[in-house]
Amino acid sequence: MKPLIHLDHIQYTSKERTILSVPELSIFQGEILGIMGPNGAGKSTLVKILSCLQAPTSGKIFYNGIEVPAGNVSLEQRRKWAVVLQQTLIFDTTVFQNVAAGLKIRKVQKAIIKEKVEYWLEKFGISHLAKKNAHQLSGGEAQRVNLARALILEPEVLYLDEPFSALDYPTKVRLIKDFSSILKETSTTTVFVSHDISEVKFLTDRLAILKLGEIIQLGFTAEVLQSPNHEAASFLNEMTLNLENDSI
């Protein structure tokens, strides 16, 4: 199967220190790839390079078999991707206007914006908050707005950098279950950074574990978690999460 995204000998260095070194990585249409690793492993750097928010020091990025110039990405290409970060980025206006923001920038007709916003508010269970100021939302509500604002753009690839880490456990469980159903329904190709085994176990198809900027194991999520190699096992054993008691 031809990959949607392919990294070829990607290196990123800073102050003569190698932050990321990925000889090869392929991401396929419709899959959800999880990325885990200890602090400083290069997870966020990998996501920034994949989404062309940061240019690699060397190496090539291919999208649908065509090389993407990471330092000079066209607007048309950028519109195929959406990024959701750990910090909720909420505008000081209503929930409706927050979700509509990207479509307004793209100068979509008002009637279409209204239809699409109402659809995505309903999908994330926040229709009743449409007229509420977004700065008055709870953490879980705000992240639902963030995700709706990203998915309303119908991205070909969605990049998520620990979007649930600041949420309390019950809120996180509810949101992840709703979000999982939406991803399956839309078949959105997704790259998902997390520090939580239960999140990647529930959401992802494949899992890459990073250490010191290198992928030390990559495979189907269940196989990596059940049969980690020595280096991956060392990281996973340090996780304090109790899978039996705290699974989603």
Beta strands, then each sheet from edge to edge (+ up, - down):
strand 1: 5-14
strand 2: 17-27
strand 3: 32-36
strand 4: 58-63
strand 5: 66-68
strand 6: 81-84
strand 7: 157-161
strand 8: 189-193
strand 9: 206-211
strand 10: 214-220
sheet 1: 2+ 1- 4+ 5-
sheet 2: 6+ 7+ 8+ 3+ 9+ 10-
end
